[in-house]
Amino acid sequence: LMNIIRPNIIPKYNTKLFRGKLHPLSERENITLYLETCWKLGLPSSDIFVVSDLHGRQGMSAVMNNIAALSVIAPRFGVPVEPIASKLLKEPPPDAKKIWEIEAGGSGGATDDEAAQLEEQLREVTLKYE
């Protein structure tokens, strides 16, 4: 994702699979690279989550806020994407959750369907600009 926004900003990251998936330490290192790049691109610290928010799925609302903030600055780097936050401001249904209120799992959190929808939207944006 970050290399789509600014080509080669992360020149090397972990891709080697171990038993069909990345080793947990490699996953954490990739998340750290992503977060460092968010900082380099100019996201304020209030829009940057900590590794355990994503890796442990403990703070998915912070991750979603980060993605929304990233969608706001992406056009500065030539990526013509509509900011995610602006979609929420266009007459959301009365029972709609704000992006910062959605959590993965737990009570009051995002459902599996909501998390899957967000993942699919991110996948579509990523594929569109690869």
Disulfide bonds with the S-S distance in Angstrom:
none
